[in-house]
Amino acid sequence: MDVIDTDVFLIEFAYHSDTRSAVNHEFLARVKESNPAITVYNLIELLGQMSFNLTPARLADWRSWLLSTFHVKVIAPVDLDDAKATILFKAEIIDEPFAKMRTHRMGYMDALALHLAEQTPQVTSFVTWNAKHFKNKTTLKVYTPAEYLKQAPTGFG
């Protein structure tokens, strides 16, 4: 499973004049066949950014313009509908990201998303335009969308 970072979706939805837009669009069109994922943290970050551009109703309908369009699965450390499971969130929200921040000198959101991706057994790669922020800091394969397209011309995952 490939986890897609927030920046890839932001270019698709908000930054259409970005020079990477064409490659970004091609990547998203092709990777959706492999049923990629987004971490719950990246999702919340994306929705926060998109809140400046979308009506409240459109923002609330994120499943239709994100999950359905790109066949993205949201991965979370617990079942988000289970109130008892949220007790375990302290380690996930504070302890684990802080350890990664100390060890690898990375921002909170990056540490949070990367830790969850690493803890999800099906995840094999992390795709971001900020690959340099993640390379050599994880056991996952890290690609930009352009690198991903080059290494997997016909198959994904």
ZAVONU-480876 format. One record per atom (N, C-alpha, C): atom name; x, y, z; residue number from 0. Coordinates in nm, 3 decimals, padded with zeros to 5 digits. Layout:
<atoms>
atomo_u_v_w_num
CA_X_Y_Z_NUM
...
</atoms>
This chain:
<atoms>
atomo_u_v_w_num
N_00.085_-00.118_00.000_0
CA_00.000_00.000_00.000_0
C_00.090_00.124_00.000_0
N_00.051_00.221_-00.076_1
CA_00.125_00.346_-00.085_1
C_00.052_00.454_-00.007_1
N_00.123_00.521_00.084_2
CA_00.065_00.631_00.159_2
C_00.102_00.761_00.090_2
N_00.004_00.845_00.067_3
CA_00.026_00.971_-00.004_3
C_00.022_01.086_00.095_3
N_00.123_01.173_00.087_4
CA_00.137_01.287_00.176_4
C_00.040_01.399_00.136_4
N_00.017_01.489_00.229_5
CA_-00.075_01.601_00.211_5
C_-00.041_01.686_00.090_5
N_00.088_01.713_00.068_6
CA_00.127_01.804_-00.039_6
C_00.083_01.758_-00.177_6
N_00.078_01.627_-00.199_7
CA_00.035_01.575_-00.329_7
C_-00.110_01.613_-00.354_7
N_-00.195_01.598_-00.253_8
CA_-00.336_01.634_-00.269_8
C_-00.356_01.785_-00.276_8
N_-00.275_01.860_-00.203_9
CA_-00.286_02.006_-00.210_9
C_-00.256_02.059_-00.350_9
N_-00.156_02.002_-00.415_10
CA_-00.126_02.044_-00.552_10
C_-00.244_02.012_-00.643_10
N_-00.305_01.896_-00.623_11
CA_-00.418_01.855_-00.706_11
C_-00.540_01.946_-00.686_11
N_-00.568_01.982_-00.563_12
CA_-00.690_02.054_-00.532_12
C_-00.675_02.206_-00.524_12
N_-00.558_02.255_-00.490_13
CA_-00.547_02.398_-00.461_13
C_-00.439_02.472_-00.538_13
N_-00.335_02.404_-00.582_14
CA_-00.223_02.473_-00.646_14
C_-00.206_02.428_-00.791_14
N_-00.305_02.460_-00.872_15
CA_-00.310_02.415_-01.011_15
C_-00.198_02.473_-01.097_15
N_-00.142_02.586_-01.059_16
CA_-00.034_02.646_-01.139_16
C_00.105_02.598_-01.096_16
N_00.112_02.509_-00.999_17
CA_00.239_02.454_-00.956_17
C_00.306_02.383_-01.074_17
N_00.436_02.398_-01.086_18
CA_00.508_02.339_-01.199_18
C_00.502_02.186_-01.198_18
N_00.472_02.127_-01.085_19
CA_00.465_01.981_-01.074_19
C_00.324_01.928_-01.097_19
N_00.231_02.015_-01.131_20
CA_00.091_01.979_-01.140_20
C_00.062_01.865_-01.239_20
N_00.122_01.867_-01.356_21
CA_00.095_01.763_-01.456_21
C_00.142_01.626_-01.407_21
N_00.263_01.619_-01.354_22
CA_00.316_01.492_-01.302_22
C_00.232_01.447_-01.182_22
N_00.198_01.542_-01.098_23
CA_00.116_01.514_-00.980_23
C_-00.018_01.452_-01.021_23
N_-00.082_01.512_-01.121_24
CA_-00.212_01.464_-01.169_24
C_-00.199_01.323_-01.228_24
N_-00.094_01.302_-01.307_25
CA_-00.071_01.169_-01.366_25
C_-00.048_01.065_-01.256_25
N_00.031_01.102_-01.157_26
CA_00.056_01.010_-01.045_26
C_-00.075_00.971_-00.977_26
N_-00.158_01.069_-00.943_27
CA_-00.283_01.038_-00.874_27
C_-00.378_00.955_-00.960_27
N_-00.377_00.981_-01.089_28
CA_-00.463_00.904_-01.179_28
C_-00.419_00.757_-01.184_28
N_-00.290_00.735_-01.181_29
CA_-00.239_00.598_-01.192_29
C_-00.236_00.524_-01.060_29
N_-00.202_00.592_-00.951_30
CA_-00.186_00.522_-00.823_30
C_-00.321_00.478_-00.765_30
N_-00.430_00.542_-00.804_31
CA_-00.559_00.504_-00.745_31
C_-00.596_00.360_-00.776_31
N_-00.537_00.302_-00.880_32
CA_-00.561_00.162_-00.913_32
C_-00.506_00.067_-00.807_32
N_-00.409_00.115_-00.728_33
CA_-00.348_00.030_-00.626_33
C_-00.411_00.048_-00.488_33
N_-00.522_00.125_-00.480_34
CA_-00.589_00.152_-00.353_34
C_-00.494_00.211_-00.250_34
N_-00.445_00.333_-00.275_35
CA_-00.351_00.398_-00.184_35
C_-00.419_00.443_-00.056_35
N_-00.340_00.501_00.033_36
CA_-00.392_00.545_00.162_36
C_-00.345_00.686_00.194_36
N_-00.414_00.746_00.290_37
CA_-00.375_00.872_00.351_37
C_-00.389_00.851_00.501_37
N_-00.294_00.903_00.578_38
CA_-00.309_00.888_00.723_38
C_-00.415_00.985_00.772_38
N_-00.475_00.954_00.883_39
CA_-00.576_01.042_00.940_39
C_-00.517_01.180_00.969_39
N_-00.389_01.185_01.000_40
CA_-00.324_01.313_01.028_40
C_-00.309_01.397_00.902_40
N_-00.269_01.331_00.792_41
CA_-00.260_01.402_00.665_41
C_-00.398_01.448_00.620_41
N_-00.498_01.365_00.644_42
CA_-00.635_01.403_00.608_42
C_-00.677_01.530_00.681_42
N_-00.654_01.535_00.811_43
CA_-00.693_01.653_00.889_43
C_-00.613_01.775_00.844_43
N_-00.485_01.755_00.815_44
CA_-00.403_01.866_00.765_44
C_-00.458_01.916_00.631_44
N_-00.493_01.823_00.541_45
CA_-00.549_01.860_00.411_45
C_-00.681_01.935_00.428_45
N_-00.768_01.883_00.512_46
CA_-00.897_01.950_00.533_46
C_-00.878_02.088_00.593_46
N_-00.781_02.105_00.682_47
CA_-00.752_02.237_00.737_47
C_-00.709_02.334_00.629_47
N_-00.622_02.289_00.539_48
CA_-00.578_02.375_00.428_48
C_-00.694_02.405_00.333_48
N_-00.774_02.305_00.303_49
CA_-00.884_02.322_00.210_49
C_-00.998_02.405_00.268_49
N_-01.002_02.419_00.399_50
CA_-01.109_02.498_00.461_50
C_-01.105_02.644_00.417_50
N_-00.989_02.689_00.366_51
CA_-00.978_02.826_00.317_51
C_-01.037_02.842_00.178_51
N_-01.055_02.730_00.106_52
CA_-01.098_02.734_-00.033_52
C_-01.237_02.677_-00.058_52
N_-01.289_02.602_00.036_53
CA_-01.417_02.534_00.014_53
C_-01.526_02.586_00.106_53
N_-01.648_02.572_00.062_54
CA_-01.761_02.604_00.149_54
C_-01.766_02.500_00.260_54
N_-01.828_02.533_00.373_55
CA_-01.839_02.433_00.480_55
C_-01.906_02.304_00.433_55
N_-02.007_02.315_00.348_56
CA_-02.077_02.195_00.299_56
C_-01.984_02.109_00.213_56
N_-01.908_02.172_00.125_57
CA_-01.816_02.098_00.039_57
C_-01.705_02.033_00.122_57
N_-01.656_02.105_00.221_58
CA_-01.554_02.051_00.309_58
C_-01.606_01.928_00.383_58
N_-01.729_01.937_00.432_59
CA_-01.790_01.825_00.505_59
C_-01.810_01.702_00.415_59
N_-01.818_01.726_00.285_60
CA_-01.840_01.618_00.188_60
C_-01.707_01.563_00.134_60
N_-01.602_01.567_00.214_61
CA_-01.468_01.529_00.170_61
C_-01.459_01.386_00.117_61
N_-01.545_01.300_00.166_62
CA_-01.539_01.161_00.119_62
C_-01.566_01.152_-00.031_62
N_-01.655_01.237_-00.081_63
CA_-01.688_01.229_-00.224_63
C_-01.576_01.283_-00.312_63
N_-01.508_01.388_-00.270_64
CA_-01.404_01.444_-00.356_64
C_-01.264_01.393_-00.325_64
N_-01.249_01.314_-00.223_65
CA_-01.117_01.257_-00.194_65
C_-01.120_01.104_-00.200_65
N_-01.195_01.043_-00.112_66
CA_-01.194_00.897_-00.105_66
C_-01.250_00.833_-00.231_66
N_-01.365_00.879_-00.275_67
CA_-01.428_00.819_-00.392_67
C_-01.349_00.845_-00.520_67
N_-01.299_00.965_-00.536_68
CA_-01.227_01.001_-00.658_68
C_-01.095_00.928_-00.670_68
N_-01.020_00.919_-00.561_69
CA_-00.885_00.864_-00.567_69
C_-00.872_00.725_-00.504_69
N_-00.984_00.667_-00.459_70
CA_-00.986_00.533_-00.400_70
C_-00.889_00.524_-00.282_70
N_-00.883_00.630_-00.204_71
CA_-00.791_00.640_-00.092_71
C_-00.856_00.583_00.034_71
N_-00.779_00.505_00.106_72
CA_-00.822_00.452_00.235_72
C_-00.760_00.541_00.343_72
N_-00.837_00.574_00.446_73
CA_-00.784_00.650_00.559_73
C_-00.734_00.550_00.662_73
N_-00.604_00.561_00.697_74
CA_-00.551_00.473_00.801_74
C_-00.536_00.553_00.929_74
N_-00.571_00.489_01.039_75
CA_-00.566_00.551_01.171_75
C_-00.513_00.449_01.270_75
N_-00.456_00.495_01.380_76
CA_-00.400_00.400_01.477_76
C_-00.505_00.323_01.555_76
N_-00.626_00.371_01.553_77
CA_-00.737_00.305_01.623_77
C_-00.861_00.318_01.537_77
N_-00.962_00.239_01.571_78
CA_-01.092_00.255_01.506_78
C_-01.149_00.388_01.554_78
N_-01.162_00.483_01.464_79
CA_-01.203_00.617_01.504_79
C_-01.346_00.624_01.557_79
N_-01.423_00.518_01.538_80
CA_-01.559_00.515_01.590_80
C_-01.568_00.447_01.727_80
N_-01.456_00.398_01.779_81
CA_-01.452_00.328_01.907_81
C_-01.402_00.424_02.016_81
N_-01.491_00.470_02.103_82
CA_-01.455_00.568_02.207_82
C_-01.347_00.514_02.302_82
N_-01.350_00.386_02.333_83
CA_-01.251_00.329_02.424_83
C_-01.111_00.326_02.360_83
N_-01.105_00.308_02.232_84
CA_-00.976_00.299_02.164_84
C_-00.901_00.432_02.162_84
N_-00.973_00.541_02.173_85
CA_-00.907_00.672_02.169_85
C_-00.819_00.696_02.291_85
N_-00.834_00.617_02.396_86
CA_-00.747_00.628_02.514_86
C_-00.602_00.600_02.475_86
N_-00.581_00.514_02.378_87
CA_-00.448_00.477_02.333_87
C_-00.382_00.587_02.248_87
N_-00.454_00.691_02.221_88
CA_-00.405_00.796_02.134_88
C_-00.286_00.874_02.190_88
N_-00.268_00.880_02.324_89
CA_-00.159_00.958_02.381_89
C_-00.024_00.915_02.326_89
N_00.002_00.787_02.327_90
CA_00.129_00.738_02.273_90
C_00.140_00.773_02.125_90
N_00.031_00.759_02.054_91
CA_00.031_00.785_01.911_91
C_00.044_00.934_01.878_91
N_-00.022_01.018_01.955_92
CA_-00.025_01.162_01.926_92
C_00.096_01.236_01.984_92
N_00.147_01.189_02.097_93
CA_00.255_01.263_02.163_93
C_00.385_01.183_02.167_93
N_00.384_01.068_02.231_94
CA_00.508_00.996_02.261_94
C_00.585_00.950_02.137_94
N_00.521_00.880_02.047_95
CA_00.589_00.825_01.929_95
C_00.639_00.936_01.835_95
N_00.555_01.035_01.803_96
CA_00.606_01.142_01.716_96
C_00.722_01.219_01.781_96
N_00.714_01.242_01.911_97
CA_00.821_01.316_01.978_97
C_00.952_01.238_01.970_97
N_00.945_01.106_01.986_98
CA_01.065_01.024_01.975_98
C_01.124_01.034_01.834_98
N_01.039_01.031_01.733_99
CA_01.086_01.043_01.594_99
C_01.142_01.183_01.569_99
N_01.081_01.285_01.626_100
CA_01.130_01.423_01.611_100
C_01.270_01.435_01.670_100
N_01.291_01.374_01.786_101
CA_01.422_01.380_01.849_101
C_01.527_01.301_01.770_101
N_01.489_01.183_01.725_102
CA_01.583_01.095_01.655_102
C_01.617_01.145_01.515_102
N_01.518_01.194_01.443_103
CA_01.537_01.226_01.301_103
C_01.523_01.374_01.267_103
N_01.502_01.458_01.369_104
CA_01.487_01.602_01.344_104
C_01.385_01.629_01.233_104
N_01.261_01.605_01.264_105
CA_01.155_01.628_01.166_105
C_01.038_01.696_01.234_105
N_00.958_01.764_01.156_106
CA_00.841_01.834_01.208_106
C_00.738_01.738_01.264_106
N_00.652_01.794_01.349_107
CA_00.550_01.713_01.417_107
C_00.460_01.638_01.320_107
N_00.401_01.709_01.223_108
CA_00.308_01.642_01.131_108
C_00.379_01.534_01.050_108
N_00.502_01.561_01.007_109
CA_00.577_01.460_00.934_109
C_00.602_01.337_01.021_109
N_00.642_01.359_01.146_110
CA_00.669_01.249_01.238_110
C_00.542_01.169_01.267_110
N_00.433_01.238_01.285_111
CA_00.304_01.175_01.314_111
C_00.260_01.087_01.198_111
N_00.262_01.142_01.078_112
CA_00.217_01.068_00.961_112
C_00.311_00.951_00.930_112
N_00.440_00.974_00.938_113
CA_00.536_00.870_00.907_113
C_00.526_00.754_01.007_113
N_00.512_00.784_01.134_114
CA_00.500_00.678_01.234_114
C_00.379_00.590_01.205_114
N_00.266_00.651_01.174_115
CA_00.145_00.572_01.145_115
C_00.165_00.488_01.019_115
N_00.223_00.546_00.917_116
CA_00.248_00.470_00.794_116
C_00.338_00.350_00.823_116
N_00.442_00.370_00.903_117
CA_00.534_00.262_00.938_117
C_00.466_00.152_01.020_117
N_00.367_00.186_01.097_118
CA_00.299_00.090_01.184_118
C_00.188_00.014_01.112_118
N_00.159_00.051_00.988_119
CA_00.053_-00.015_00.911_119
C_00.119_-00.122_00.824_119
N_00.094_-00.250_00.853_120
CA_00.167_-00.359_00.787_120
C_00.164_-00.357_00.634_120
N_00.054_-00.313_00.573_121
CA_00.043_-00.319_00.428_121
C_00.120_-00.207_00.358_121
N_00.164_-00.107_00.431_122
CA_00.230_00.009_00.369_122
C_00.373_-00.026_00.330_122
N_00.407_00.004_00.205_123
CA_00.542_-00.022_00.155_123
C_00.613_00.105_00.112_123
N_00.538_00.211_00.086_124
CA_00.604_00.334_00.042_124
C_00.528_00.457_00.089_124
N_00.599_00.570_00.086_125
CA_00.544_00.699_00.126_125
C_00.574_00.794_00.011_125
N_00.469_00.856_-00.046_126
CA_00.486_00.942_-00.163_126
C_00.458_01.087_-00.125_126
N_00.558_01.172_-00.152_127
CA_00.551_01.313_-00.114_127
C_00.639_01.395_-00.205_127
N_00.604_01.520_-00.226_128
CA_00.693_01.609_-00.299_128
C_00.809_01.651_-00.209_128
N_00.798_01.627_-00.081_129
CA_00.905_01.661_00.015_129
C_00.985_01.536_00.052_129
N_01.020_01.455_-00.046_130
CA_01.090_01.328_-00.019_130
C_01.217_01.348_00.062_130
N_01.285_01.458_00.041_131
CA_01.410_01.481_00.114_131
C_01.387_01.491_00.265_131
N_01.266_01.523_00.307_132
CA_01.235_01.531_00.450_132
C_01.220_01.392_00.513_132
N_01.203_01.289_00.429_133
CA_01.173_01.155_00.479_133
C_01.279_01.051_00.448_133
N_01.354_01.070_00.341_134
CA_01.454_00.969_00.301_134
C_01.558_00.952_00.411_134
N_01.598_00.828_00.432_135
CA_01.695_00.789_00.536_135
C_01.642_00.809_00.678_135
N_01.512_00.826_00.691_136
CA_01.451_00.842_00.824_136
C_01.344_00.735_00.848_136
N_01.332_00.641_00.756_137
CA_01.228_00.541_00.763_137
C_01.272_00.415_00.690_137
N_01.207_00.305_00.723_138
CA_01.232_00.182_00.650_138
C_01.147_00.173_00.524_138
N_01.049_00.263_00.510_139
CA_00.964_00.264_00.392_139
C_01.040_00.322_00.272_139
N_01.000_00.282_00.154_140
CA_01.052_00.344_00.033_140
C_00.988_00.483_00.025_140
N_01.067_00.583_-00.008_141
CA_01.017_00.721_-00.016_141
C_01.037_00.770_-00.159_141
N_00.930_00.821_-00.218_142
CA_00.935_00.869_-00.355_142
C_00.866_01.004_-00.368_142
N_00.906_01.082_-00.467_143
CA_00.823_01.192_-00.515_143
C_00.725_01.127_-00.612_143
N_00.615_01.193_-00.647_144
CA_00.527_01.135_-00.749_144
C_00.602_01.106_-00.880_144
N_00.693_01.193_-00.920_145
CA_00.770_01.171_-01.043_145
C_00.857_01.047_-01.032_145
N_00.926_01.028_-00.919_146
CA_01.009_00.910_-00.898_146
C_00.924_00.783_-00.898_146
N_00.808_00.791_-00.837_147
CA_00.718_00.676_-00.831_147
C_00.676_00.634_-00.970_147
N_00.639_00.732_-01.052_148
CA_00.597_00.701_-01.188_148
C_00.710_00.637_-01.268_148
N_00.832_00.680_-01.247_149
CA_00.947_00.624_-01.319_149
C_00.977_00.482_-01.275_149
N_00.965_00.454_-01.146_150
CA_01.002_00.321_-01.096_150
C_00.891_00.218_-01.115_150
N_00.771_00.260_-01.137_151
CA_00.659_00.167_-01.151_151
C_00.574_00.204_-01.272_151
N_00.628_00.191_-01.394_152
CA_00.556_00.237_-01.512_152
C_00.426_00.164_-01.540_152
N_00.413_00.038_-01.499_153
CA_00.290_-00.035_-01.530_153
C_00.220_-00.090_-01.408_153
N_00.288_-00.111_-01.300_154
CA_00.225_-00.170_-01.181_154
C_00.256_-00.087_-01.058_154
N_00.168_-00.093_-00.963_155
CA_00.184_-00.015_-00.840_155
C_00.176_-00.105_-00.720_155
N_00.220_-00.049_-00.606_156
CA_00.205_-00.120_-00.479_156
C_00.325_-00.176_-00.428_156
</atoms>
